[in-house]
Each structure stands twice: as C-alpha cells, then as structure tokens.
C-alpha cells in the first residue's frame, strides 16, 4: 500500500475493519480537542464517516461466527456503502493541509510522491453512461473519452463524480453539491425512497495521483427508479 498506484484500501475484511477503525479513532482525536488540531472537516462529514463505520461493523461482526448466506450478502453490501464514504472522506479532507504526511502514515493512507516531476495537467476527459440497475439505484459507467476500454489512466485516483437531485437542470457541474471519488467503474449511486421519480444530474472529471483534476464532462441526467 506504499504506492499511490495501488489501492490503499485493504482488501480483506478483517484488515479493512482495523484500518477503518483506526481512521475513525485518529480523526476523532485530531478534531475533538479545544481547539481542534484539525479544523477543516465539517461535523456533518465526521458523523457520516462514523455512521458508515457503524453500518459496516453492524453487518461485519455477525459473519465472524456461523452465519447464513443472507448475512454474507448484507456484509458485502455494507462494505460497498462504507467504502464509498471513506474513500470520499479521504479524498476531500485527508489529502490536504492541515493533515500532514505523518498523519497519513499513522492512518495508513499513502502519501503523494514528491520526488518525481509533478504532472501539472490532467488532459483526459471522462466519458460515462448512466444505467438503472434496481429501485433507488443508478449506475455510472465511466472511462477515458474515446478509449476502447474502461481502465482508468495509470497512476490516477479515479473519477470525481458529482451529482444532485434537482427540479431544474444545473447551470454547470460546479452547481452539483454531492461528490464521490470512484476508483473503479461502474459506480453505484443509491437514493432515498422519497427521491424516486425525481431527476438526478451527473457530471465527472478525472483526478490524477497528485490530486489534480481534469475538465468536467457534460452533464447527464436520468429519472431515479
């Protein structure tokens, strides 16, 4: 996990649980003082992160003893939900000051490579399709525009996906208020029952391994099933 070209999120569930728990405790320690050592993270985002861990652990712990296939399925779904939240949290808050390289090392989050010549441009543009997979679920399949396959550019973190449920089309991608960094395609977006029948608008752009972003894609939309 020392290279930004490798996925930093642990693959095995036990390792993932320990890694996630460590981040929760570290963030709590750094944001809970008076004054806090970190003042860049909204309380609502911390609560969302804590809720994602609680959701994950609630479904993970029962699988450590004899359990049913339904428990396994529930755990896998919780892993997807929680991983989406923690990846977004890392990208939005833990890549930038006041968080230091030492902090990231303590949280087992890889630091940026500062030795090689920095890449100052992200020329690639995201091309994506929106598909409906299940009720309250929208799938975003993305790739490099014009590419024959769906592999993300080498060394990139993934695509920053922005979306919002709106009554009228947004003026531009910057008007979309919800974000998530998708390290692999497709990316699933889940919605509340009250949002069914409404229109979700989506745009995306690439993020390279140094946190630099490319140009926004066109905005696309679909009705939430």
N, C-alpha and C positions, 0 to 999 in steps of 0.2 A: 504493500500500500504506500510505498515511498514515492511513487511516480504519479504525476497528475494524469498520465496516460492510462493508468489503471483505475478501475472503480474503487473508490476509497471505502465504500460501504461494505462491511463484512458479509460474506456470502452465507455462512452457516448461521442458523437461528440463534444458537447459544452465544456465539461471538457477537452477533448483531444486538442481542439483548444487553450484553455487557457494555458494548460500545455506546449504544443509545442511552443507557442508564448513566454512564459516565458523563456524557454531554449534558444531560438534564441536571446532574449534580453540579457540574462545573459552571454552567450558565447561572444556576441559582446562586452559587457562591459569589459570582462576579457582578450580579445585578441586584443582590439583596442587601447590600450594605447601605450605610448612610454617611456620606453619599455613596452611590454605587460606583464600582470601578468601571463598569460599562454603562453608558447612558444612551446608547444608540439603538436599543431594542425596545419596541413598544410592549407594554404589559400584555396587550391582546395577543401578540405573536408568541410570547412566552407561554401564555395559557394554552394557546393552540398546540404548541410543541409538547407541553405536559400532557394535554389531552390525548395526543397521538400516541405517546408512550403508554399511557394508561390503557388505551384501547388495545394496543399491541399486546401488552402483558396480560390483559384480561383473557385474551384468546390464546396466547402462547403457553401460559402456565399449565392449563389443563392437558396439553399434549405431552407433558413431561411424565405422565402416568398413563396407564392403559386408557385408551380413548377411542372414540368412534371416528369413522371417516368424515362425519359432519364436523367434528372438532378440528380435523386437519384442514378441511376446506375453509372454515371460519378463520383459522390461524393464517392461512395463506392470504386471504382477503385483507385481514388486519395488517399483515406485513406490507402489502401494496399500499394501503391507505397511509400507514405510519411512515413508510419510506418516502412517500411523496412529500409529506410535510417536513421531514427532517432535511431532505435534500434542498428544498426551497429555503428553509431556515438558514442552512449553511451558506447558500449562495447569496442570500440577501443581507445577512448580518455578520457572519463569521469570517468572511474573506477580506474584510476591510478594517482599518483602524476604528476604535482603539484596540481591537483584537490583534495580538502580536503573534509572531511565528512561534514563540514559546507556548502561548495559549493553545494554538492549533496543534502543536506537538502533544501537549497534555491531553487534548481531546481526540487524538489520533486522526486528525484531519490533515492531509498533506499540504505542505507549503508550496508556494509558487517557486519555480526555478528562476533564480535571479542571475544566473551565470551566463546563459546563452543570450544572444542578441534578441531583444524583445520583438515580438510581432506586433506592429502598431496598427495593422489594418485587418479587418475581417471581410474579405471580398465576397464570401459565399452568401447566398440568399436562400432562405427557407422556402421550399415548395411543399404544400400539405393538402391533404384531403380530410374532410370531416365525414365520419360514418356513425350510424346509430347501431349500437350493439344490444342494448337492453333498456328497460324502462329506467328513466332518470340517469342514463349513461350515454356519453358522447365520446367517440374515439377520434383522436387526431393522429393521422399517419403522416410523417414528415420525412423529408430528405433534402439533399442539396439540389437546388433548382437546376434541372437539366441533366442530373445524374441518372445513370442506368440502375443503380442500386440505392438502398436506403441507409447505407453506412454513413455515420457522422464523420466529419473531417477529422483527420488524425490529430490527436492532442487537444481536441475541443471538449469542453464540459458537456455540451449538448445544445439543445434549443431552448431559449426562453420563450415560453408560451404565455401569452396574455389573453385574458377573456373577461367577459362581463355579460350579465343578463340585463338587457335594456329594452325599453319600449320603443326607442328610435335608434337608428344607426349612429355609431360614434363618429365624431368628426375625424379622428385619426387614431392610430394604435395607442398613442400616449393617453387617450381618454379611457382606455380599459384599465380597470383597477385591480384585477386579480392576476397573480403571476405564479408560475412554477417552472423550474428548470427540469427539462426532460432529458435524461441521459441516454434514453433508448426509445425507439419507436416500436409500436404505437404508444401514445399516452392516453390514459383514460381520465375523463373528467366526470365526476359524479355530482348530481344535483339533488336538491330537496324536492319532496313531493309537491310543494307549493309552486315550484318553478316549472312543472310540466306544462307544455303548451306555449311557453314563452320562448323568446328568441335569444340564443346565445351568440355573441360575436367573438371571433377568434383571430389573433394575429401572432406571428412568431418571428424570431430572429436568432441567429447563431451566437453562441458565447464561446470564445476560444479559451485555452487553458490558462490564460493570464487575466481572465475576467473582462476582456474587451468584447464589445458587442458589434454585430453587423447591422445591416439595414433591415428595417421592418418589412415583412411580407405584405401582400394585400390582405385586407380584412375579409374574412368569410363568415358565413352565418348558417345556422340551422335551427329548427324548432326542437326543443327538448322533448324527447318521447316520454 
